[in-house]
Amino acid sequence: MDDSVSQIKPTDLRGILNYVPRFLGQTFVIAFDGAIIEHPNLPNILLDIAVLRSLQINVVIVHGVGKQIRQLSEDRSLSITNPDGNGPTDATTLDLAIRASSRVSHQILEALTQSGLKCAITNSIRAAPIGVIKGEDQQFSAKVDRIDAEFLKHLISQSIVPIVQPIGFDRDGHTLRINSDLLAIEAAYALKATKVIYISEDAQGITLNGKLKRQLPVDALESLLSSSDIDQLSPGLQSKARHALKAVKREIARIHILDGSIHDGLIREVFSNEGVGTLIYGNEYQQIRPATHDDVTLIYHLTRSSVAKEELAARSIDFIETNIDDYYLYEIDGNLIACVLLGRFDDDPQAREINSLFVHPFHQKQGIGLKLVNFACHTAKSEGADTLFALTTQSLQFFKRAVGFEESESSQLPASRLHSYQANQRASKVLIKKL
């Protein structure tokens, strides 16, 4: 067995289950390159998709046909303008694209049926000709004009996996061709999907100077695309990188690029911190900022109602003032609506504590508390902490199910925190998370 191939072990299931509440009911757009359709690992990828569906994660499949168009053109001794939709599409290439799309969609349909999933090939994409670019007529190459998101959502609501071809139809019903990398991003945007996952045969992900980039923030990706280093990537990966940049700027939080030949690669990419490919991500914490001394009174008044209900421990203005450098605030349109305190321990610098987590009632159940906790985890880890504590009287299930904390004993607390815990007699539940 190749070193890149591994099996999910029973011991991995606990780690996978930590992610399930986070992704429950969300939508992933999974984009296959045409080469993957004929790869021996395709049945395993589709089995991974069946696992995602069993965990109530919605899936939409978008596929390419580049390899199939090349094969058809060679078999028939026909010249094509381009195989992947990045450039003009003449009538001959369009005809081959239609034939290839029909065949590939059927192959996916057949394989998903064998995996016990309901699926449907759709005509949900309305397209418009690209027109003339730099003096060159793009002919039958198209951009996305509109996606029938309601139709796709209806299929998803019926537990049907939509299969989206790289083919669209203009307002008059004429057929046009769309690049599948672009189409995946447009579908994700229309469906408000959480992730786009590109599955390629090109490479493991974005590799520079022989090193795979496991994680790539959007600003680093933007710099890469404008530098000579981009020439290290194949044309297929360059296309995915360009479209990933557009996607993140349109607030699609996560774009993954992975090698479709890795057994259980899709599951490992989705349900582990390390992954097997490249994760491209934006700044999902842009509405969160460090507190300043001007915010002390605002924080005090924001949390008073929760203190009165004994949801939070009482914090005086003096306490907030003293610890203001460890408070983080969530704003909408400049208005403070949530906060969190990332506490420190003098006797254990590698441990931190989530404290004073509060979201204004008008903004609850919108994922803001989860975002603040994830931000606190990220911040604590980046500052060298390896353990994060949370003490709560009324939010036990939130910390356990949504954020992956585990219930612990008070004896695990640093000595200074244990002393105050015993003194306040609130009998808070103690939770711990290893970073």
C-alpha positions as CSV (number, residue, x, y, z in Angstrom):
1,M,0.0,0.0,0.0
2,D,1.3,3.5,-0.9
3,D,2.3,5.7,2.0
4,S,-0.4,8.3,0.9
5,V,-3.1,5.7,1.4
6,S,-4.6,5.1,4.8
7,Q,-7.7,3.7,6.3
8,I,-10.1,5.3,8.7
9,K,-9.6,3.5,12.1
10,P,-12.3,3.0,14.7
11,T,-10.3,5.3,17.0
12,D,-10.7,8.1,14.4
13,L,-14.5,8.1,14.8
14,R,-14.4,10.1,18.0
15,G,-12.5,12.9,16.2
16,I,-14.9,12.8,13.3
17,L,-17.9,13.1,15.6
18,N,-16.5,16.3,17.0
19,Y,-17.1,17.9,13.6
20,V,-20.6,16.6,13.0
21,P,-22.5,19.3,15.0
22,R,-20.5,22.0,13.2
23,F,-21.4,20.7,9.7
24,L,-24.9,19.4,10.4
25,G,-27.3,20.6,7.7
26,Q,-24.6,22.6,5.8
27,T,-24.0,22.3,2.1
28,F,-20.7,21.2,0.5
29,V,-20.1,21.6,-3.3
30,I,-17.8,18.8,-4.4
31,A,-16.1,19.4,-7.8
32,F,-14.6,16.5,-9.7
33,D,-12.1,16.9,-12.5
34,G,-12.9,14.8,-15.5
35,A,-9.9,12.6,-14.9
36,I,-11.3,11.5,-11.5
37,I,-14.3,10.0,-13.1
38,E,-12.2,7.2,-14.6
39,H,-9.9,6.9,-11.7
40,P,-9.9,3.6,-9.7
41,N,-10.5,5.5,-6.5
42,L,-13.8,7.0,-7.6
43,P,-15.9,4.4,-5.8
44,N,-14.1,5.3,-2.6
45,I,-14.7,9.0,-3.1
46,L,-18.4,8.3,-3.6
47,L,-18.5,6.1,-0.5
48,D,-17.1,9.1,1.4
49,I,-19.9,11.2,-0.1
50,A,-22.4,8.6,1.2
51,V,-20.8,9.0,4.7
52,L,-21.3,12.8,4.5
53,R,-24.9,12.4,3.5
54,S,-25.4,9.9,6.4
55,L,-24.2,12.7,8.7
56,Q,-26.8,15.0,7.3
57,I,-24.4,17.1,5.3
58,N,-25.9,18.2,2.0
59,V,-23.8,17.6,-1.1
60,V,-23.9,19.0,-4.6
61,I,-21.6,17.5,-7.3
62,V,-20.1,19.5,-10.1
63,H,-18.0,17.7,-12.7
64,G,-15.5,18.5,-15.4
65,V,-15.0,16.8,-18.7
66,G,-11.5,17.9,-19.8
67,K,-10.0,14.4,-20.0
68,Q,-13.0,13.0,-21.8
69,I,-12.9,15.7,-24.5
70,R,-9.3,15.0,-25.1
71,Q,-10.0,11.3,-25.6
72,L,-13.0,11.9,-27.9
73,S,-11.0,14.4,-30.0
74,E,-8.1,11.9,-30.4
75,D,-10.4,8.9,-31.1
76,R,-12.2,10.9,-33.8
77,S,-9.1,12.8,-35.1
78,L,-10.9,16.1,-34.4
79,S,-9.2,19.4,-33.5
80,I,-10.5,21.2,-30.4
81,T,-10.0,24.8,-29.2
82,N,-9.4,23.8,-25.6
83,P,-10.3,20.9,-23.3
84,D,-11.2,22.6,-20.0
85,G,-13.3,25.6,-20.9
86,N,-10.6,28.2,-20.2
87,G,-10.7,29.8,-23.6
88,P,-12.8,29.7,-26.8
89,T,-15.1,26.8,-27.5
90,D,-15.9,26.2,-31.1
91,A,-18.8,24.2,-32.5
92,T,-16.8,20.9,-32.6
93,T,-15.5,21.3,-29.1
94,L,-19.0,22.1,-27.8
95,D,-20.4,19.0,-29.4
96,L,-17.7,16.9,-27.8
97,A,-18.4,18.6,-24.4
98,I,-22.1,17.8,-24.7
99,R,-21.3,14.1,-25.4
100,A,-18.7,13.9,-22.7
101,S,-21.0,15.6,-20.1
102,S,-23.8,13.2,-20.8
103,R,-21.5,10.2,-20.4
104,V,-19.8,11.5,-17.2
105,S,-23.0,12.5,-15.5
106,H,-24.4,9.0,-16.2
107,Q,-21.3,7.4,-14.7
108,I,-21.7,9.5,-11.5
109,L,-25.4,8.7,-11.4
110,E,-24.7,5.0,-11.8
111,A,-22.0,5.0,-9.1
112,L,-24.1,7.0,-6.6
113,T,-27.0,4.7,-7.1
114,Q,-24.7,1.7,-6.3
115,S,-23.8,3.6,-3.1
116,G,-27.5,3.8,-2.1
117,L,-27.9,7.5,-2.8
118,K,-30.7,9.2,-4.7
119,C,-29.4,11.7,-7.2
120,A,-30.5,13.7,-10.3
121,I,-28.9,15.3,-13.3
122,T,-30.1,18.9,-13.5
123,N,-30.5,21.7,-16.0
124,S,-30.4,24.3,-13.3
125,I,-27.7,26.5,-14.9
126,R,-28.6,29.5,-17.1
127,A,-25.6,30.8,-19.0
128,A,-24.6,33.7,-21.1
129,P,-21.8,33.9,-23.8
130,I,-18.6,35.4,-22.5
131,G,-18.3,37.3,-25.8
132,V,-15.0,38.8,-27.0
133,I,-12.0,38.9,-24.7
134,K,-8.9,40.9,-25.8
135,G,-10.1,40.7,-29.4
136,E,-10.8,37.0,-29.4
137,D,-14.3,35.6,-29.7
138,Q,-14.9,33.0,-27.0
139,Q,-17.7,31.6,-29.2
140,F,-19.6,28.9,-27.2
141,S,-17.8,29.5,-23.9
142,A,-20.0,30.9,-21.2
143,K,-20.3,32.5,-17.8
144,V,-23.0,31.7,-15.3
145,D,-26.0,34.0,-15.7
146,R,-28.3,32.5,-13.1
147,I,-28.5,29.3,-11.0
148,D,-31.9,27.9,-10.1
149,A,-31.0,27.6,-6.4
150,E,-34.6,26.9,-5.3
151,F,-34.7,23.9,-7.6
152,L,-31.4,22.6,-6.2
153,K,-32.5,23.2,-2.7
154,H,-35.7,21.4,-3.3
155,L,-33.8,18.3,-4.5
156,I,-31.5,18.6,-1.5
157,S,-34.5,18.8,0.9
158,Q,-35.7,15.5,-0.6
159,S,-32.3,13.8,0.1
160,I,-31.4,13.9,-3.6
161,V,-27.8,14.7,-4.6
162,P,-27.9,17.1,-7.6
163,I,-25.3,16.5,-10.3
164,V,-24.4,19.7,-12.2
165,Q,-22.8,19.4,-15.6
166,P,-20.4,22.0,-17.0
167,I,-23.1,22.8,-19.5
168,G,-25.6,25.7,-19.4
169,F,-28.4,27.0,-21.4
170,D,-29.0,30.6,-22.5
171,R,-32.4,32.4,-22.3
172,D,-33.4,30.8,-25.7
173,G,-32.4,27.3,-24.6
174,H,-29.2,27.2,-26.6
175,T,-26.4,25.1,-25.2
176,L,-23.2,26.7,-23.9
177,R,-20.1,25.5,-22.1
178,I,-18.9,26.6,-18.7
179,N,-15.6,25.9,-16.9
180,S,-16.3,23.5,-14.1
181,D,-14.0,25.3,-11.6
182,L,-16.0,28.4,-12.1
183,L,-19.3,26.6,-12.0
184,A,-18.5,25.0,-8.6
185,I,-17.9,28.5,-7.1
186,E,-21.1,29.9,-8.6
187,A,-23.1,27.0,-7.3
188,A,-21.7,27.4,-3.9
189,Y,-22.4,31.1,-3.8
190,A,-26.0,30.6,-4.9
191,L,-26.6,27.9,-2.3
192,K,-24.7,29.6,0.5
193,A,-22.5,26.6,0.8
194,T,-19.9,26.2,3.5
195,K,-17.3,24.6,1.4
196,V,-16.1,24.0,-2.1
197,I,-14.0,20.8,-2.4
198,Y,-12.0,20.5,-5.6
199,I,-10.9,16.8,-6.2
200,S,-8.1,16.7,-8.8
201,E,-5.6,14.3,-10.3
202,D,-3.1,17.1,-10.8
203,A,-1.5,17.1,-7.4
204,Q,-2.1,16.7,-3.6
205,G,-2.9,20.4,-3.5
206,I,-0.9,23.7,-3.9
207,T,2.7,22.7,-3.7
208,L,5.5,25.3,-3.8
209,N,9.2,24.6,-3.9
210,G,8.4,20.9,-3.3
211,K,6.3,21.6,-0.1
212,L,2.6,21.1,0.1
213,K,0.8,24.1,1.6
214,R,-1.7,22.5,4.0
215,Q,-3.3,25.8,4.8
216,L,-3.3,29.0,2.7
217,P,-4.9,32.2,3.9
218,V,-6.6,34.3,1.2
219,D,-4.0,37.1,1.4
220,A,-1.2,34.6,0.8
221,L,-3.1,33.1,-2.1
222,E,-3.5,36.6,-3.6
223,S,0.2,37.3,-3.3
224,L,0.9,33.9,-4.9
225,L,-1.3,34.6,-7.9
226,S,0.5,37.9,-8.6
227,S,4.0,36.4,-8.3
228,S,6.2,34.2,-10.5
229,D,5.8,31.3,-8.1
230,I,2.4,30.7,-9.7
231,D,4.2,29.1,-12.6
232,Q,5.1,26.2,-10.4
233,L,1.4,25.1,-10.5
234,S,-0.2,23.2,-13.4
235,P,-2.8,25.1,-15.5
236,G,-5.5,23.1,-13.7
237,L,-4.3,24.2,-10.3
238,Q,-3.9,27.8,-11.4
239,S,-7.5,27.8,-12.5
240,K,-8.6,26.4,-9.1
241,A,-6.5,28.9,-7.2
242,R,-7.9,31.9,-9.2
243,H,-11.5,30.7,-8.6
244,A,-10.8,30.0,-5.0
245,L,-9.7,33.6,-4.5
246,K,-12.9,34.9,-6.0
247,A,-14.9,32.4,-3.8
248,V,-13.3,33.5,-0.5
249,K,-13.8,37.1,-1.4
250,R,-17.5,36.3,-1.9
251,E,-17.6,34.9,1.7
252,I,-17.4,31.2,0.9
253,A,-15.4,30.4,4.0
254,R,-13.4,27.3,2.9
255,I,-12.0,26.0,-0.4
256,H,-10.2,22.6,-0.4
257,I,-8.0,21.2,-3.1
258,L,-7.1,17.5,-2.7
259,D,-5.7,14.6,-4.6
260,G,-8.5,12.2,-5.7
261,S,-6.2,9.2,-5.7
262,I,-5.9,9.2,-1.9
263,H,-8.1,6.5,-0.3
264,D,-10.6,8.1,2.2
265,G,-9.0,11.5,1.3
266,L,-12.3,13.3,1.3
267,I,-13.2,12.2,4.8
268,R,-9.7,13.0,6.1
269,E,-9.8,16.4,4.5
270,V,-13.1,17.3,6.0
271,F,-12.9,15.8,9.4
272,S,-9.3,16.5,10.6
273,N,-7.3,19.6,11.4
274,E,-4.4,18.5,9.3
275,G,-6.2,17.3,6.1
276,V,-4.5,15.8,3.1
277,G,-4.7,18.6,0.6
278,T,-4.7,22.4,0.7
279,L,-7.2,24.5,2.6
280,I,-7.8,28.0,1.4
281,Y,-9.6,30.2,3.8
282,G,-10.6,33.8,4.4
283,N,-10.8,35.9,7.5
284,E,-14.0,34.6,9.1
285,Y,-13.2,36.7,12.2
286,Q,-13.3,40.1,10.5
287,Q,-16.1,41.3,12.7
288,I,-14.1,40.4,15.8
289,R,-11.7,42.9,17.3
290,P,-9.6,43.3,20.5
291,A,-11.3,45.5,23.1
292,T,-9.9,48.8,24.1
293,H,-10.2,50.8,27.4
294,D,-13.0,52.8,25.7
295,D,-15.1,49.6,25.7
296,V,-15.0,48.9,29.4
297,T,-18.4,50.5,30.2
298,L,-20.0,49.0,27.0
299,I,-18.9,45.5,28.0
300,Y,-20.2,46.0,31.6
301,H,-23.6,47.0,30.4
302,L,-23.8,44.4,27.6
303,T,-23.3,41.5,30.1
304,R,-25.4,42.8,33.0
305,S,-28.6,41.0,32.1
306,S,-26.8,37.7,31.8
307,V,-25.1,38.2,35.2
308,A,-28.5,38.9,36.7
309,K,-29.7,35.5,35.4
310,E,-26.6,33.8,36.8
311,E,-25.6,32.8,33.3
312,L,-22.3,34.7,33.8
313,A,-20.2,35.4,36.9
314,A,-20.3,39.0,38.0
315,R,-17.5,41.2,36.6
316,S,-17.0,44.6,38.0
317,I,-15.9,47.6,35.9
318,D,-12.5,47.4,37.7
319,F,-12.1,43.7,36.7
320,I,-13.0,44.5,33.1
321,E,-10.6,47.4,33.1
322,T,-7.8,45.3,34.5
323,N,-8.4,42.5,31.9
324,I,-9.4,44.6,28.9
325,D,-6.4,43.4,26.8
326,D,-7.9,39.8,26.9
327,Y,-11.4,40.8,25.9
328,Y,-12.6,40.4,22.2
329,L,-15.7,42.0,20.8
330,Y,-18.0,41.1,18.0
331,E,-19.6,44.1,16.1
332,I,-22.2,44.5,13.5
333,D,-22.2,47.9,11.7
334,G,-20.1,49.3,14.5
335,N,-22.5,48.1,17.3
336,L,-21.2,45.8,20.0
337,I,-23.4,42.7,20.2
338,A,-21.1,40.0,21.8
339,C,-17.9,39.5,23.7
340,V,-15.6,36.9,25.1
341,L,-12.7,37.0,27.6
342,L,-9.7,34.8,27.0
343,G,-8.3,34.5,30.5
344,R,-4.8,33.7,31.5
345,F,-3.2,31.9,34.4
346,D,0.1,33.1,35.9
347,D,0.8,29.6,37.3
348,D,0.2,27.9,33.9
349,P,1.0,30.0,30.9
350,Q,0.1,27.2,28.5
351,A,-3.5,27.1,29.7
352,R,-6.2,29.7,28.9
353,E,-9.9,30.0,29.8
354,I,-12.9,31.1,27.9
355,N,-14.9,33.4,30.1
356,S,-17.7,36.1,29.9
357,L,-19.0,34.7,26.6
358,F,-22.1,36.7,25.8
359,V,-24.3,37.4,22.8
360,H,-27.0,40.0,22.8
361,P,-30.4,38.2,22.8
362,F,-31.5,39.8,19.5
363,H,-28.5,38.1,17.8
364,Q,-28.5,34.7,19.4
365,K,-28.8,31.5,17.4
366,Q,-26.9,33.0,14.5
367,G,-23.6,31.2,15.2
368,I,-21.9,34.3,16.7
369,G,-21.1,32.5,20.0
370,L,-19.6,29.6,18.1
371,K,-17.5,32.0,16.0
372,L,-16.2,33.8,19.1
373,V,-15.2,30.5,20.7
374,N,-13.5,29.3,17.6
375,F,-11.7,32.6,17.4
376,A,-10.6,32.2,21.1
377,C,-9.3,28.7,20.3
378,H,-7.4,30.0,17.3
379,T,-5.9,32.9,19.3
380,A,-4.9,30.8,22.3
381,K,-3.2,28.2,20.1
382,S,-1.4,30.9,18.1
383,E,-0.1,32.4,21.4
384,G,1.4,29.0,22.5
385,A,-1.4,27.6,24.7
386,D,-2.1,23.9,24.5
387,T,-5.1,23.7,26.8
388,L,-8.4,25.7,26.9
389,F,-10.8,25.6,29.8
390,A,-14.4,26.7,30.0
391,L,-16.6,26.9,33.1
392,T,-20.4,27.1,32.6
393,T,-23.6,26.7,34.6
394,Q,-26.0,26.8,31.6
395,S,-24.1,26.2,28.4
396,L,-22.7,22.7,28.9
397,Q,-24.2,21.2,25.7
398,F,-23.1,24.1,23.5
399,F,-19.4,23.7,24.6
400,K,-19.6,19.9,24.2
401,R,-21.5,19.5,21.0
402,A,-20.7,22.6,19.0
403,V,-17.2,23.3,20.0
404,G,-15.7,19.9,21.0
405,F,-15.0,20.5,24.7
406,E,-15.0,17.5,27.1
407,E,-16.4,17.5,30.6
408,S,-13.6,17.3,33.2
409,E,-13.0,17.5,37.0
410,S,-12.2,20.8,38.8
411,S,-8.9,19.2,39.9
412,Q,-7.7,19.7,36.3
413,L,-7.8,23.5,36.7
414,P,-4.6,25.4,37.4
415,A,-4.1,26.0,41.1
416,S,-5.0,29.7,41.0
417,R,-8.2,29.0,39.1
418,L,-9.2,26.1,41.4
419,H,-8.9,28.4,44.4
420,S,-11.4,30.9,42.9
421,Y,-13.6,28.1,41.6
422,Q,-14.0,26.7,45.1
423,A,-14.5,30.2,46.6
424,N,-17.3,31.3,44.4
425,Q,-19.4,28.2,45.0
426,R,-21.3,28.4,41.7
427,A,-20.7,24.7,41.0
428,S,-19.9,25.4,37.4
429,K,-19.3,22.5,35.1
430,V,-15.7,22.3,34.1
431,L,-14.8,21.6,30.4
432,I,-11.5,21.2,28.7
433,K,-10.2,21.2,25.2
434,K,-6.7,20.3,24.0
435,L,-5.5,22.6,21.3
